[in-house]
């Protein structure tokens, strides 16, 4: 009888081992990555092994623009998307997509440094635009092809006592905007770091309106989860968030030798430029400024960019960041 029981236990134990081994297999995640400064925490987490600590196998999906990742996220073809808050993402939620903001990826400070600014070209400075903004009427503003650029420009023109319709707008890549400034062919341009520092330091333009002057504390960008993590595998989402916020906290230490090395290698930007540029801050707890998102939506609805204004519960899920903070701050057990 004893022998039979021993054999039975052995068979039972042997039968459980494959399942136990399977549980130890790394969870695979596809994360959209664009080699911009604001994506730095995603690469820090990879290079420092924070994903591996959470038993995650992260594959970066390289795209040229965040907007291209919106349908991929909604369809579950990628798991994580980082990007600016825009009408495309908000409309996808309004139309039924299970997509949510889950953590901060960058917000505007209250000064004194700007992450984004409207620059004025030297020829306009010579004409006296700094003392007489009315000279901007009829001039062209080069900016990014998303709602963020339009929103900041409208707020900036209002601050200068102008109407948004007083200036023309034209989409151009960051490199094209810099090239126009370099050639003296830029009236106005919205510049984002590190292009902002690069342009100003080269003497090609001067800041006219900085982001913190018109949109302090504005929620520029977020980490977004799609249905694969919100519905199918929230455990992987929690693990990702632990790794991400751990990297955010390292990023928040600033321009350390290690951070500069990782970001330079992943973006191709020179360490000297990175050390002079203003890094967009991220909240260590992953929290976002919900009120600023509501303000943006109200503007976007007036412009006809969004179908309707979403409630915070429809676009924001704080549970992943709250869980990760519990783990990182010692108020929760480590992920097993």
C-alpha positions in Angstrom: 0.0 0.0 0.0 2.8 2.4 0.9 4.5 1.6 -2.4 1.3 2.3 -4.3 0.8 5.6 -2.5 4.4 6.6 -3.3 4.0 5.7 -6.9 0.7 7.7 -7.1 2.3 10.8 -5.6 5.2 10.5 -8.0 2.9 10.2 -11.0 0.9 13.2 -9.6 4.0 15.2 -9.0 5.4 14.4 -12.4 2.1 15.5 -14.0 2.3 18.9 -12.3 5.8 19.8 -13.3 5.1 20.8 -17.0 2.5 23.2 -15.8 4.8 24.7 -13.2 7.5 25.1 -15.7 5.1 26.7 -18.2 4.2 29.3 -15.5 7.9 30.3 -15.4 8.1 31.0 -19.1 8.5 34.8 -19.7 5.4 36.6 -20.7 5.9 38.1 -24.1 4.8 41.7 -24.7 5.0 43.8 -27.8 5.7 47.5 -27.0 5.7 50.3 -29.5 9.0 52.2 -29.4 10.0 55.4 -31.2 13.6 56.7 -30.7 12.6 59.9 -29.0 13.8 61.3 -25.7 10.4 60.9 -24.1 10.5 57.1 -24.7 13.6 56.8 -22.5 12.0 55.0 -19.5 11.0 52.1 -21.9 14.6 51.6 -22.9 16.0 52.1 -19.4 13.7 49.3 -18.2 15.1 47.0 -21.0 18.7 47.9 -20.5 18.6 47.6 -16.7 16.8 44.3 -16.8 13.7 45.5 -15.1 11.4 43.7 -17.6 13.4 40.5 -17.0 13.0 40.9 -13.2 9.2 40.8 -13.8 9.6 37.7 -16.0 8.7 39.6 -19.2 10.1 39.2 -22.6 9.6 42.6 -24.3 9.8 43.0 -28.1 10.0 46.6 -29.3 7.9 47.4 -32.3 9.6 50.3 -34.1 7.2 52.9 -35.6 7.9 56.4 -37.0 4.8 58.0 -35.4 2.6 57.1 -32.5 -0.6 57.5 -34.5 0.3 54.4 -36.6 0.2 52.3 -33.4 -3.4 53.2 -32.5 -5.2 50.6 -34.6 -2.5 48.0 -33.6 -3.2 48.6 -30.0 -7.0 48.5 -30.4 -6.7 45.2 -32.3 -4.4 43.6 -29.7 -1.5 43.4 -32.2 0.6 45.4 -29.8 0.2 45.4 -26.0 1.7 48.8 -25.0 1.7 52.1 -26.7 3.3 55.4 -25.5 2.2 58.6 -27.1 0.7 62.1 -26.9 -3.0 62.5 -26.1 -4.7 62.9 -29.4 -8.1 62.7 -31.1 -7.4 59.4 -32.7 -6.9 57.6 -29.4 -9.9 59.3 -27.8 -12.1 58.6 -30.7 -11.1 54.9 -30.7 -12.4 54.7 -27.1 -15.6 56.6 -28.0 -16.2 54.1 -30.8 -15.8 51.1 -28.5 -12.1 50.2 -28.4 -10.9 48.9 -25.1 -7.9 51.2 -24.8 -7.0 53.1 -21.6 -4.3 55.5 -20.3 -2.5 53.7 -17.5 0.5 55.9 -16.6 2.2 59.3 -17.2 4.7 59.4 -20.0 5.4 63.1 -19.8 3.8 66.3 -18.6 4.5 70.1 -18.7 6.3 71.6 -15.7 5.6 75.1 -14.3 9.0 76.3 -15.5 11.6 77.6 -15.8 12.5 75.1 -18.6 10.3 74.3 -21.5 9.9 70.9 -23.2 8.0 72.6 -26.0 8.0 76.1 -27.2 7.0 78.3 -30.2 10.1 79.7 -31.6 10.3 82.8 -33.7 12.9 83.1 -36.5 15.7 85.7 -36.5 14.3 87.7 -39.3 11.1 88.2 -37.4 13.0 89.2 -34.3 14.8 91.8 -36.4 11.4 93.1 -37.5 10.4 93.7 -33.9 7.9 90.9 -33.3 9.0 90.4 -29.7 7.7 93.8 -28.8 4.9 93.9 -31.3 3.2 90.4 -31.8 0.7 91.9 -34.3 3.5 91.5 -36.8 2.8 87.8 -36.8 -0.4 88.2 -38.6 -0.3 86.3 -41.9 2.9 84.4 -40.9 3.3 80.6 -41.0 3.8 78.4 -38.0 5.4 75.0 -38.6 4.3 72.3 -36.3 3.7 68.7 -35.6 0.9 66.8 -37.4 -1.2 66.1 -34.3 -3.7 67.9 -32.1 -1.1 68.8 -29.5 0.6 71.2 -31.9 -2.7 72.9 -32.8 -3.7 73.1 -29.2 -0.4 74.7 -28.0 -0.4 77.2 -31.0 -3.9 78.3 -30.3 -3.1 78.9 -26.6 0.1 80.7 -27.6 -1.6 83.0 -30.0 -4.2 83.9 -27.4 -1.5 84.7 -24.9 0.0 87.1 -27.5 -3.3 88.8 -28.1 -4.0 87.2 -31.4 -6.6 84.9 -32.8 -5.5 81.4 -34.1 -6.8 82.4 -37.5 -4.2 85.3 -37.6 -1.5 82.8 -38.5 -1.2 80.0 -41.1 -0.1 76.6 -40.0 1.9 74.0 -41.9 2.9 70.5 -40.9 6.6 69.6 -41.0 8.9 67.0 -39.4 11.2 68.1 -36.6 14.2 67.9 -39.0 12.4 70.0 -41.6 11.5 72.6 -39.0 15.2 72.7 -37.9 16.3 73.0 -41.5 14.0 75.9 -42.1 15.3 77.7 -39.1 18.9 77.0 -40.1 18.3 78.5 -43.6 16.5 81.5 -42.2 13.2 80.5 -43.8 11.3 80.0 -40.5 8.7 82.6 -39.3 7.5 80.5 -36.4 7.8 76.9 -35.4 6.7 74.6 -32.6 9.9 72.9 -31.3 10.0 69.9 -29.0 13.1 68.7 -27.2 15.9 68.0 -28.1 15.2 70.1 -31.3 14.3 73.0 -29.1 17.7 73.2 -27.4 19.4 72.4 -30.7 17.7 75.3 -32.5 18.2 77.9 -29.7 21.8 77.0 -29.0 22.6 77.3 -32.7 21.2 80.8 -32.7 18.5 80.0 -35.3 15.5 81.2 -33.3 14.3 82.5 -30.0 11.5 81.3 -27.7 8.3 83.3 -28.1 5.9 81.2 -26.0 6.9 78.3 -23.8 4.6 75.4 -22.9 4.6 76.2 -19.1 3.3 79.7 -19.8 0.1 78.6 -21.4 -0.4 74.9 -20.3 1.3 74.3 -17.0 0.9 70.8 -15.7 -0.6 69.7 -19.0 -0.6 65.9 -19.6 1.4 65.7 -22.8 1.7 61.9 -23.2 0.7 58.6 -21.5 1.3 54.9 -21.6 -1.7 53.2 -23.1 -2.8 49.5 -22.7 -5.1 47.7 -25.1 -7.4 44.7 -24.7 -4.5 42.2 -24.5 -3.6 43.6 -21.1 -6.8 45.2 -19.9 -8.9 42.0 -20.5 -6.8 39.0 -21.5 -3.7 39.2 -19.3 -3.9 42.0 -16.7 -1.1 40.2 -14.7 1.3 40.9 -17.5 0.1 44.5 -17.4 0.8 44.8 -13.7 4.3 43.3 -14.2 5.0 45.7 -17.0 3.9 48.6 -14.9 6.3 47.6 -12.1 9.2 47.6 -14.5 8.1 50.8 -16.2 7.7 52.8 -13.0 11.0 51.5 -11.7 12.6 52.9 -14.9 10.7 56.2 -14.5 12.2 56.6 -11.1 15.7 56.0 -12.5 15.0 58.4 -15.3 13.8 60.9 -12.7 17.3 60.9 -11.2 18.2 63.1 -14.2 21.3 63.3 -16.4 23.4 60.6 -14.7 26.2 59.0 -16.6 24.2 55.7 -16.9 21.0 57.4 -18.1 22.9 59.5 -20.6 24.6 56.3 -22.0 21.3 54.4 -22.3 19.4 57.2 -23.9 22.2 58.2 -26.3 22.6 54.6 -27.5 18.8 54.1 -28.0 18.1 57.5 -29.7 21.4 58.2 -31.5 21.5 61.7 -29.8 24.9 63.0 -28.6 25.3 62.9 -24.8 26.3 66.6 -24.9 23.0 67.6 -26.5 21.1 65.3 -24.1 22.9 67.0 -21.2 21.7 70.4 -22.3 18.2 69.5 -23.3 15.2 69.6 -20.9 13.9 66.1 -20.2 10.1 65.9 -20.0 9.2 64.8 -16.5 7.2 61.8 -15.5 5.4 61.3 -12.2 7.1 58.6 -10.2 3.7 57.2 -9.2 2.4 57.1 -12.8 -0.4 59.5 -12.0 -1.8 61.8 -14.7 -3.5 65.2 -14.8 -7.0 64.2 -15.5 -8.3 67.8 -15.5 -5.9 68.8 -18.3 -7.2 65.9 -20.4 -10.8 67.1 -19.9 -9.7 70.6 -20.9 -8.1 69.2 -24.1 -11.2 67.2 -24.9 -13.4 70.3 -24.5 -11.2 72.1 -27.0 -11.0 69.2 -29.4 -14.8 68.8 -29.3 -15.3 72.5 -30.2 -12.9 72.0 -33.1 -14.7 68.9 -34.3 -11.7 66.6 -33.7 -13.4 64.2 -31.3 -16.9 62.6 -31.4 -17.7 63.4 -27.8 -16.1 64.1 -24.5 -15.1 61.0 -22.6 -15.5 60.7 -18.8 -12.3 59.9 -16.8 -13.5 56.4 -16.2 -13.6 55.8 -19.9 -10.1 56.8 -20.7 -8.1 56.4 -17.4 -7.3 53.2 -15.5 -5.1 54.0 -12.5 -5.1 50.4 -11.1 -1.9 49.2 -12.8 0.1 52.2 -11.5 -1.4 51.9 -8.0 -0.4 48.2 -7.9 3.1 49.0 -9.1 3.6 51.7 -6.5 2.6 49.2 -3.9 5.2 46.8 -5.1 8.0 49.4 -5.5 7.2 51.2 -2.2 7.0 48.1 -0.1 3.3 48.2 0.7 2.6 45.2 -1.6 4.2 41.8 -2.1 6.7 41.5 -4.9 5.4 40.0 -8.1 6.1 36.2 -8.1 
